[in-house]
């Protein structure tokens, strides 16, 4: 596997984590 592939995967994981984290925080705020 190439270095470019791993860079893309890392960016995608960080992007998904940011979306899930923000969505989770929004849900907690709405719950309160």
PDB file as gemmi writes it, atoms N, CA and C in Angstrom:
CRYST1    1.000    1.000    1.000  90.00  90.00  90.00 P 1                      
ATOM      1  N   UNK A   1       0.849  -1.200   0.000  1.00  0.00           N  
ATOM      2  CA  UNK A   1       0.000   0.000   0.000  1.00  0.00           C  
ATOM      3  C   UNK A   1       0.883   1.248   0.000  1.00  0.00           C  
ATOM      4  N   UNK A   2       0.401   2.250  -0.697  1.00  0.00           N  
ATOM      5  CA  UNK A   2       1.208   3.459  -0.847  1.00  0.00           C  
ATOM      6  C   UNK A   2       1.004   4.419   0.313  1.00  0.00           C  
ATOM      7  N   UNK A   3       1.933   5.347   0.451  1.00  0.00           N  
ATOM      8  CA  UNK A   3       1.837   6.347   1.521  1.00  0.00           C  
ATOM      9  C   UNK A   3       0.606   7.213   1.319  1.00  0.00           C  
ATOM     10  N   UNK A   4       0.293   7.528   0.062  1.00  0.00           N  
ATOM     11  CA  UNK A   4      -0.878   8.367  -0.224  1.00  0.00           C  
ATOM     12  C   UNK A   4      -2.149   7.712   0.305  1.00  0.00           C  
ATOM     13  N   UNK A   5      -2.248   6.384   0.136  1.00  0.00           N  
ATOM     14  CA  UNK A   5      -3.428   5.663   0.611  1.00  0.00           C  
ATOM     15  C   UNK A   5      -3.599   5.847   2.115  1.00  0.00           C  
ATOM     16  N   UNK A   6      -2.504   5.717   2.872  1.00  0.00           N  
ATOM     17  CA  UNK A   6      -2.582   5.840   4.322  1.00  0.00           C  
ATOM     18  C   UNK A   6      -2.925   7.255   4.739  1.00  0.00           C  
ATOM     19  N   UNK A   7      -2.416   8.249   4.008  1.00  0.00           N  
ATOM     20  CA  UNK A   7      -2.728   9.651   4.328  1.00  0.00           C  
ATOM     21  C   UNK A   7      -4.222   9.893   4.131  1.00  0.00           C  
ATOM     22  N   UNK A   8      -4.770   9.382   3.023  1.00  0.00           N  
ATOM     23  CA  UNK A   8      -6.198   9.562   2.742  1.00  0.00           C  
ATOM     24  C   UNK A   8      -7.028   8.880   3.831  1.00  0.00           C  
ATOM     25  N   UNK A   9      -6.638   7.665   4.208  1.00  0.00           N  
ATOM     26  CA  UNK A   9      -7.371   6.944   5.245  1.00  0.00           C  
ATOM     27  C   UNK A   9      -7.334   7.700   6.565  1.00  0.00           C  
ATOM     28  N   UNK A  10      -6.169   8.258   6.900  1.00  0.00           N  
ATOM     29  CA  UNK A  10      -6.032   9.003   8.151  1.00  0.00           C  
ATOM     30  C   UNK A  10      -6.943  10.220   8.155  1.00  0.00           C  
ATOM     31  N   UNK A  11      -6.994  10.927   7.030  1.00  0.00           N  
ATOM     32  CA  UNK A  11      -7.847  12.119   6.929  1.00  0.00           C  
ATOM     33  C   UNK A  11      -9.316  11.723   7.057  1.00  0.00           C  
ATOM     34  N   UNK A  12      -9.703  10.625   6.404  1.00  0.00           N  
ATOM     35  CA  UNK A  12     -11.098  10.182   6.474  1.00  0.00           C  
ATOM     36  C   UNK A  12     -11.478   9.809   7.902  1.00  0.00           C  
ATOM     37  N   UNK A  13     -10.598   9.111   8.601  1.00  0.00           N  
ATOM     38  CA  UNK A  13     -10.876   8.710   9.986  1.00  0.00           C  
ATOM     39  C   UNK A  13     -11.030   9.946  10.864  1.00  0.00           C  
ATOM     40  N   UNK A  14     -10.139  10.919  10.694  1.00  0.00           N  
ATOM     41  CA  UNK A  14     -10.217  12.146  11.496  1.00  0.00           C  
ATOM     42  C   UNK A  14     -11.509  12.890  11.181  1.00  0.00           C  
ATOM     43  N   UNK A  15     -11.888  12.924   9.902  1.00  0.00           N  
ATOM     44  CA  UNK A  15     -13.107  13.621   9.482  1.00  0.00           C  
ATOM     45  C   UNK A  15     -14.338  12.965  10.098  1.00  0.00           C  
ATOM     46  N   UNK A  16     -14.396  11.630  10.027  1.00  0.00           N  
ATOM     47  CA  UNK A  16     -15.544  10.915  10.592  1.00  0.00           C  
ATOM     48  C   UNK A  16     -15.595  11.091  12.107  1.00  0.00           C  
ATOM     49  N   UNK A  17     -14.433  11.042  12.754  1.00  0.00           N  
ATOM     50  CA  UNK A  17     -14.384  11.217  14.207  1.00  0.00           C  
ATOM     51  C   UNK A  17     -14.904  12.588  14.596  1.00  0.00           C  
ATOM     52  N   UNK A  18     -14.539  13.610  13.827  1.00  0.00           N  
ATOM     53  CA  UNK A  18     -14.989  14.977  14.124  1.00  0.00           C  
ATOM     54  C   UNK A  18     -16.507  15.067  13.986  1.00  0.00           C  
ATOM     55  N   UNK A  19     -17.059  14.427  12.951  1.00  0.00           N  
ATOM     56  CA  UNK A  19     -18.513  14.463  12.735  1.00  0.00           C  
ATOM     57  C   UNK A  19     -19.232  13.742  13.882  1.00  0.00           C  
ATOM     58  N   UNK A  20     -18.734  12.554  14.244  1.00  0.00           N  
ATOM     59  CA  UNK A  20     -19.375  11.792  15.315  1.00  0.00           C  
ATOM     60  C   UNK A  20     -19.282  12.534  16.636  1.00  0.00           C  
ATOM     61  N   UNK A  21     -18.130  13.148  16.905  1.00  0.00           N  
ATOM     62  CA  UNK A  21     -17.943  13.871  18.166  1.00  0.00           C  
ATOM     63  C   UNK A  21     -18.880  15.069  18.238  1.00  0.00           C  
ATOM     64  N   UNK A  22     -18.952  15.838  17.164  1.00  0.00           N  
ATOM     65  CA  UNK A  22     -19.820  17.024  17.165  1.00  0.00           C  
ATOM     66  C   UNK A  22     -21.280  16.595  17.279  1.00  0.00           C  
ATOM     67  N   UNK A  23     -21.661  15.542  16.590  1.00  0.00           N  
ATOM     68  CA  UNK A  23     -23.038  15.060  16.659  1.00  0.00           C  
ATOM     69  C   UNK A  23     -23.368  14.560  18.052  1.00  0.00           C  
ATOM     70  N   UNK A  24     -22.427  13.878  18.685  1.00  0.00           N  
ATOM     71  CA  UNK A  24     -22.651  13.373  20.043  1.00  0.00           C  
ATOM     72  C   UNK A  24     -22.804  14.532  21.016  1.00  0.00           C  
ATOM     73  N   UNK A  25     -21.968  15.544  20.878  1.00  0.00           N  
ATOM     74  CA  UNK A  25     -22.048  16.706  21.768  1.00  0.00           C  
ATOM     75  C   UNK A  25     -23.373  17.434  21.569  1.00  0.00           C  
ATOM     76  N   UNK A  26     -23.835  17.541  20.334  1.00  0.00           N  
ATOM     77  CA  UNK A  26     -25.112  18.211  20.063  1.00  0.00           C  
ATOM     78  C   UNK A  26     -26.252  17.436  20.708  1.00  0.00           C  
ATOM     79  N   UNK A  27     -26.191  16.115  20.624  1.00  0.00           N  
ATOM     80  CA  UNK A  27     -27.241  15.294  21.228  1.00  0.00           C  
ATOM     81  C   UNK A  27     -27.258  15.485  22.744  1.00  0.00           C  
ATOM     82  N   UNK A  28     -26.071  15.538  23.356  1.00  0.00           N  
ATOM     83  CA  UNK A  28     -26.016  15.733  24.805  1.00  0.00           C  
ATOM     84  C   UNK A  28     -26.609  17.081  25.174  1.00  0.00           C  
ATOM     85  N   UNK A  29     -26.288  18.101  24.386  1.00  0.00           N  
ATOM     86  CA  UNK A  29     -26.791  19.448  24.678  1.00  0.00           C  
ATOM     87  C   UNK A  29     -28.317  19.469  24.563  1.00  0.00           C  
ATOM     88  N   UNK A  30     -28.863  18.820  23.535  1.00  0.00           N  
ATOM     89  CA  UNK A  30     -30.315  18.782  23.361  1.00  0.00           C  
ATOM     90  C   UNK A  30     -30.955  18.022  24.518  1.00  0.00           C  
ATOM     91  N   UNK A  31     -30.287  16.953  24.974  1.00  0.00           N  
ATOM     92  CA  UNK A  31     -30.824  16.162  26.071  1.00  0.00           C  
ATOM     93  C   UNK A  31     -30.942  17.001  27.333  1.00  0.00           C  
ATOM     94  N   UNK A  32     -29.957  17.876  27.570  1.00  0.00           N  
ATOM     95  CA  UNK A  32     -30.001  18.719  28.760  1.00  0.00           C  
ATOM     96  C   UNK A  32     -31.027  19.818  28.569  1.00  0.00           C  
TER      97      UNK A  32                                                      
END                                                                             
